[in-house]
Amino acid sequence: MSVFEIIGGKKLKGEIIPQGAKNEALQILCAVLLTPEKVVIQNIPDIIDVNKLIDLLSDLGVKIEKTGHEEYTFQADNVDVDYLNSAEFKKKGGSLRGSIMIVGPLLSRFGKGYIPKPGGDKIGRRRLDTHFIGFQNLGAKFIYDEANDFYKVEAKDLKGCYMLLDEASVTGTANILMAAVLAKGTTTIYNAACEPYIQQLCKMLNRMGAKIKGIGSNLLVIDGVEYLGGTTHRMLPDMIEVGSFIGLAAMTQSEITIKDVQFDELGVIPSVFQRLGIKLERRGDDIYIPSQERYEIDTFIDGSILTISDAIWPGFTPDLLSIILVVATQAKGAVMIHQKMFESRLFFVDKLIDMGAQIILCDPHRATVIGLNREHQLKGISMTSPDIRAGVSLLIAALSANGKSTIHNIEQIDRGYQNIDIRLQNLGAQIVRK
């Protein structure tokens, strides 16, 4: 298995372009199953999770052609639904959490959708009830093969209905939405997720001929149609990468410009970093972060310690809490990090403590960071990446640390970050893949 070797403590400088959004890609790629016509998708990130899904679509019979830099054409005019029963599908489908979103399109168009228990990050419980309850509301029959961890939904006809989701699940909303666009009648989804990536999916489906109203809100109304056609879609830049690069600049005291960020789609991300004392400037659609020797964590109005927690959109994304935690280790002041959604996502802090950070892990969901105010530099150590976001957080810590760090299990980082070592080298980072 590959490792990263990093010599930290170097100031970086330059421009960096965020990749296409991983979480959007996993939804958009599944949506190509809804039409027999060609769909062109641009700005597709070259990362493990996305490439696995493209490979899975190919095995299902989707014709796939690489037509340009980060651009592919997909045509699902001869889908092999029988492949869903194969041993190969059970193995491949189970290796990727995003594969769950093929179920909605397959159910909607072909009357059945199967999936093995999906894989993904080990960051705590990630239940799938919302998906399957939604399909059942539309009239599908749910079958769970407990012995083989295999899920099935089947329906001759899906019928629109009103449903109140038990949680504002992003992947659940996307999956139910893709099932509902070809259902008979009107479907109303309340407590729907409304992240920019869901908005992108809705806009794409409407260009294909769907009738979706309420885009950007938590109340989606879908009038079912009989047929969807092809379209061209360009994905947003990855907001998690944008936040990661802001954190990288702050921790390494670097002057970095993040290009083409689609600033208006970032929500509260820039302002949360600013509450940590990080200076950043919007320049058109770029973000400029100046070299900053010190930064000080804000407090609440009454002077109490700042708490930063994750929330459903338009709240702060849970995928960036690990980055916020790392950045806080060198700030002046203290902050409480409250990870509400996943109970195992903060367990990587022991590596930061070994590097010299002052962190109290209060419980699986909360950690208090006492900033070092750069009076004590983190020290390089050997560590292992437990998941995508923690892996990049540890990478940022290593780039700021004194001495050499080694990060094992970097395949976890590669699942979500495209050629991250090469792009960081272009900024002046001393990072080698071995």
C-alpha positions in Angstrom: 0.0 0.0 0.0 1.2 3.5 -0.8 2.3 6.1 1.7 2.9 9.9 1.7 6.2 11.1 3.1 6.0 14.8 4.0 8.6 17.3 5.2 6.6 19.9 6.9 7.1 23.5 8.0 7.3 24.9 4.5 5.4 28.0 3.4 3.5 27.4 0.2 2.6 29.8 -2.6 0.6 29.8 -5.8 -2.8 29.0 -7.4 -4.8 25.9 -7.1 -8.0 24.8 -8.9 -10.5 22.6 -7.0 -11.6 19.4 -8.7 -15.2 18.6 -9.6 -17.4 17.9 -6.6 -17.1 14.2 -5.5 -20.5 14.2 -3.8 -22.3 15.7 -6.8 -20.5 13.3 -9.1 -21.9 10.2 -7.4 -25.5 11.5 -7.8 -25.1 12.8 -11.3 -23.5 9.7 -12.6 -26.4 7.5 -11.3 -28.9 9.8 -13.1 -27.6 8.7 -16.5 -29.5 5.5 -15.9 -32.8 7.4 -16.3 -32.6 7.9 -20.0 -31.6 5.8 -23.1 -30.2 9.0 -24.7 -26.7 10.4 -24.4 -25.7 12.4 -21.4 -22.5 14.5 -21.4 -20.9 15.2 -18.0 -18.1 17.7 -17.5 -15.7 18.4 -14.7 -15.7 14.8 -13.4 -13.0 14.3 -10.8 -10.5 11.5 -11.4 -10.7 9.9 -8.0 -11.2 6.3 -6.8 -14.8 6.5 -5.7 -16.0 8.2 -8.9 -13.9 5.8 -11.1 -15.4 2.8 -9.3 -18.9 4.1 -10.0 -18.1 4.7 -13.7 -16.7 1.1 -13.8 -19.9 -0.2 -12.2 -22.1 1.7 -14.8 -20.0 0.1 -17.6 -20.6 -3.4 -16.1 -24.4 -2.6 -16.1 -24.1 -2.0 -19.9 -23.9 1.8 -20.0 -21.8 2.9 -23.0 -19.1 5.2 -21.7 -16.7 7.3 -23.8 -14.1 9.8 -22.5 -14.6 12.8 -24.8 -12.3 15.4 -23.2 -10.4 16.5 -20.1 -12.6 15.4 -17.2 -15.5 14.9 -19.7 -17.4 11.7 -20.4 -20.4 10.7 -22.5 -22.8 8.1 -21.1 -25.6 6.2 -22.9 -27.8 3.8 -21.0 -29.8 2.4 -23.9 -29.0 -1.2 -23.3 -28.8 -1.7 -19.5 -28.3 -5.3 -18.4 -30.6 -5.4 -15.4 -29.8 -9.1 -14.9 -26.3 -8.1 -13.9 -27.8 -7.0 -10.5 -28.1 -10.7 -9.6 -24.4 -11.5 -10.3 -21.7 -12.3 -7.7 -19.5 -9.7 -9.4 -22.1 -7.0 -8.8 -22.5 -7.9 -5.2 -18.8 -7.5 -4.7 -18.3 -4.3 -6.7 -21.5 -2.6 -5.5 -20.6 -3.3 -1.9 -17.2 -1.5 -2.2 -18.7 1.9 -2.7 -21.2 3.8 -0.7 -22.3 6.0 -3.6 -23.6 2.9 -5.4 -26.8 3.1 -3.3 -27.9 5.8 -5.7 -28.3 3.5 -8.7 -31.3 2.0 -7.0 -33.7 4.9 -7.5 -33.1 5.3 -11.3 -33.2 1.5 -11.9 -36.4 1.2 -9.9 -38.0 4.1 -11.7 -37.0 3.0 -15.2 -36.9 -0.8 -15.0 -39.1 -1.7 -12.1 -36.4 -3.1 -9.8 -33.2 -2.0 -8.1 -30.8 -4.1 -6.1 -27.7 -3.2 -4.1 -25.5 -5.0 -1.6 -24.8 -3.2 1.7 -22.7 -0.3 0.5 -19.1 0.4 1.8 -17.5 3.8 2.4 -15.9 5.6 5.3 -16.0 4.0 8.7 -17.2 7.2 10.5 -20.1 5.8 12.3 -23.6 4.5 11.5 -24.9 5.6 8.1 -28.3 4.0 7.9 -30.3 3.6 4.6 -33.8 3.6 6.0 -34.7 7.0 4.5 -34.0 5.6 1.0 -36.1 2.5 1.3 -38.9 4.0 3.2 -39.1 6.6 0.4 -39.3 3.9 -2.3 -42.0 2.1 -0.3 -44.0 5.3 -0.1 -43.9 5.4 -3.9 -45.3 1.8 -4.0 -42.2 -0.3 -4.2 -41.8 -3.6 -2.3 -38.7 -3.8 -0.1 -36.9 -7.1 0.4 -33.9 -7.5 2.7 -31.7 -10.6 2.4 -30.1 -10.4 5.9 -27.9 -13.4 5.3 -26.2 -11.8 2.3 -26.7 -8.1 3.3 -28.5 -7.6 0.0 -31.3 -5.0 -0.5 -34.0 -5.2 -3.2 -36.9 -3.0 -4.2 -39.4 -3.9 -6.9 -42.5 -2.2 -8.4 -44.5 -2.5 -11.6 -45.6 1.1 -11.3 -44.5 3.8 -9.0 -47.1 6.3 -7.9 -46.5 9.8 -6.6 -47.4 10.7 -3.0 -46.7 13.0 -0.2 -43.8 12.0 2.1 -42.0 13.6 5.1 -38.5 12.3 5.2 -37.3 11.1 8.7 -34.0 12.9 8.0 -32.8 15.4 5.4 -30.5 12.8 3.9 -28.6 14.1 0.8 -28.2 10.7 -0.8 -31.7 9.7 0.3 -33.2 12.8 -1.2 -31.3 12.2 -4.5 -32.3 8.6 -4.7 -36.0 9.2 -4.0 -36.0 12.2 -6.3 -34.6 10.0 -9.2 -37.3 7.4 -8.5 -40.1 10.0 -8.4 -39.3 11.8 -11.7 -40.8 8.8 -13.8 -43.5 7.9 -11.3 -47.2 8.5 -12.1 -48.7 11.6 -10.6 -47.2 14.1 -8.2 -44.7 13.4 -5.5 -44.1 15.9 -2.7 -40.9 15.5 -0.6 -40.8 17.5 2.6 -37.7 17.8 4.8 -35.7 17.2 1.6 -32.0 18.0 1.6 -31.3 21.2 -0.3 -27.5 21.2 -0.7 -26.1 22.7 -3.9 -25.4 19.2 -5.2 -29.1 18.3 -4.9 -29.9 21.6 -6.6 -27.5 20.6 -9.4 -29.2 17.2 -9.8 -32.7 18.8 -9.9 -31.6 21.3 -12.6 -30.0 18.5 -14.7 -33.2 16.4 -14.4 -35.3 19.3 -15.4 -33.2 19.8 -18.5 -33.8 16.2 -19.3 -37.5 16.8 -19.2 -38.4 16.3 -15.5 -40.8 18.7 -13.7 -39.3 19.5 -10.4 -40.3 22.6 -8.4 -39.0 24.0 -5.1 -35.3 23.7 -6.0 -33.1 25.1 -3.3 -35.8 24.5 -0.6 -36.6 21.6 1.7 -40.0 21.1 -0.1 -39.7 19.5 -3.5 -42.7 18.9 -5.8 -42.2 16.4 -8.7 -44.8 15.9 -11.4 -44.0 12.6 -12.9 -43.2 12.3 -16.7 -43.1 9.3 -19.0 -39.7 9.9 -20.5 -36.4 11.7 -19.9 -33.9 12.7 -22.6 -30.2 13.5 -22.8 -28.4 16.6 -21.6 -25.1 18.2 -20.9 -24.1 18.9 -17.3 -21.1 20.6 -15.7 -20.4 19.8 -12.1 -19.6 22.4 -9.4 -16.1 22.6 -7.9 -15.8 20.6 -4.8 -16.6 22.8 -1.8 -14.8 20.4 0.5 -11.6 20.9 -1.4 -12.1 24.6 -1.3 -12.4 24.5 2.5 -9.5 22.1 2.8 -7.3 24.6 0.8 -8.4 27.5 3.0 -7.3 25.4 6.1 -4.0 24.4 4.4 -3.1 28.0 3.7 -3.8 29.0 7.3 -1.9 26.2 8.9 1.2 26.6 6.7 1.1 30.5 6.7 0.9 30.4 3.0 -0.3 32.8 0.3 -2.7 30.8 -1.9 -5.3 31.7 -4.4 -8.1 29.1 -4.9 -9.4 29.5 -8.5 -13.0 29.2 -9.8 -14.7 28.3 -6.6 -18.3 29.2 -7.5 -18.3 31.4 -4.4 -22.0 31.9 -4.2 -22.5 28.1 -3.8 -20.2 27.9 -0.7 -22.8 28.9 1.8 -21.3 29.6 5.3 -18.0 27.9 4.6 -15.9 31.1 4.2 -17.5 32.8 7.2 -16.8 29.8 9.5 -13.1 29.9 8.6 -13.2 33.7 9.2 -14.5 33.0 12.7 -11.3 31.2 13.3 -9.5 34.4 12.5 -8.5 33.4 9.0 -8.3 36.3 6.5 -9.6 35.6 3.1 -10.7 37.8 0.2 -13.2 37.2 -2.6 -11.7 38.2 -6.0 -14.3 37.6 -8.6 -14.9 33.9 -8.4 -11.6 33.2 -6.7 -10.6 33.1 -3.0 -7.3 34.8 -2.0 -5.8 33.8 1.3 -2.8 36.0 2.4 0.1 34.6 4.4 -0.9 35.0 8.0 1.5 34.6 10.9 -1.3 34.3 13.5 -5.0 34.0 13.7 -7.4 34.3 16.7 -10.6 32.3 17.3 -13.7 34.5 17.7 -16.0 34.1 20.7 -19.8 34.3 21.0 -21.2 37.8 21.7 -21.3 37.1 25.5 -17.6 36.1 25.5 -18.2 32.4 25.8 -16.2 29.8 23.9 -17.1 29.4 20.2 -18.8 26.2 19.2 -18.6 25.0 15.6 -21.0 22.2 14.7 -22.3 20.5 11.6 -25.8 20.9 10.4 -28.0 20.2 7.3 -27.7 22.7 4.5 -27.5 25.7 4.7 -25.6 24.9 7.9 -21.9 23.9 8.0 -21.1 20.7 6.2 -19.8 17.8 8.4 -17.2 17.0 5.8 -15.2 20.1 6.9 -15.3 19.7 10.7 -12.1 17.7 10.6 -10.3 20.5 8.8 -11.7 23.1 11.2 -10.4 21.0 14.1 -6.9 20.8 12.7 -6.8 24.5 11.8 -7.8 25.4 15.4 -4.8 23.6 16.8 -2.5 26.6 15.9 -4.9 29.4 16.5 -5.1 31.7 19.5 -8.0 30.8 21.7 -10.2 27.7 22.1 -13.1 26.2 20.3 -15.6 23.3 20.8 -16.0 21.1 17.8 -19.4 19.3 17.8 -19.7 16.5 15.2 -23.4 15.7 15.5 -23.9 13.4 12.5 -21.2 10.7 12.8 -20.0 9.3 16.1 -16.6 8.0 14.9 -15.4 10.9 12.9 -13.4 12.6 15.7 -11.4 9.5 16.6 -8.4 10.7 14.5 -7.6 13.4 17.1 -5.2 11.0 18.9 -2.8 11.4 16.0 -3.0 15.2 16.4 -2.4 14.9 20.2 0.7 12.8 19.4 1.9 15.6 17.1 1.6 18.0 20.1 -1.9 19.5 19.7 -3.9 20.3 22.8 -7.2 18.6 22.3 -9.7 17.1 24.8 -11.9 14.5 23.2 -15.0 15.0 25.4 -17.0 12.1 23.9 -17.5 10.6 20.4 -19.2 13.7 19.1 -17.3 16.6 20.8 -13.7 17.8 21.1 -12.3 20.9 22.7 -9.3 22.4 21.0 -7.0 24.8 22.9 -5.0 26.6 20.2 -1.2 26.7 20.5 -1.0 30.2 18.9 2.1 28.9 17.0 4.1 28.9 20.2 4.7 25.2 19.8 4.9 23.8 16.3 3.3 20.4 15.6 5.9 17.6 15.2 6.0 15.1 12.4 5.0 11.5 13.2 4.0 8.3 11.4 0.2 7.9 11.2 -2.6 6.1 9.3 -5.5 7.7 7.4 -8.8 6.4 8.8 -11.1 8.0 6.3 -11.1 10.6 3.5 -11.6 13.8 5.5 -9.5 12.8 8.5 -6.8 11.8 6.0 -6.6 15.2 4.4 -6.8 16.8 7.9 -3.7 14.8 8.9 -2.0 15.7 5.7 -2.6 19.4 6.4 -1.2 18.9 9.9 1.8 17.1 8.5 2.5 20.0 6.0 2.6 22.4 8.9 4.6 20.2 11.3 8.3 20.3 12.1 10.1 17.4 10.6 9.1 14.3 8.6 5.6 12.7 8.7 4.5 9.5 7.1 0.8 8.8 6.3 -0.2 5.3 5.6 -3.4 4.0 4.0 -3.5 7.0 1.6 -5.9 5.2 -0.7 -8.5 6.7 1.7 -7.3 10.2 0.6 -7.2 9.2 -3.0 -10.9 8.2 -2.8 -11.8 11.9 -2.6 -8.9 14.0 -3.7 -7.5 14.0 -7.2 -3.7 13.9 -7.6 -3.4 15.8 -4.3 0.3 15.2 -4.0 1.1 16.6 -7.4 -1.1 19.7 -6.9 0.5 20.3 -3.5 4.0 19.9 -5.0 3.0 22.7 -7.5 2.5 25.0 -4.5 5.9 24.1 -3.1 5.0 21.3 -0.7 7.6 18.6 0.0 5.4 15.5 -0.4 6.4 12.2 -2.0 4.2 9.2 -2.8 6.0 5.9 -2.1 
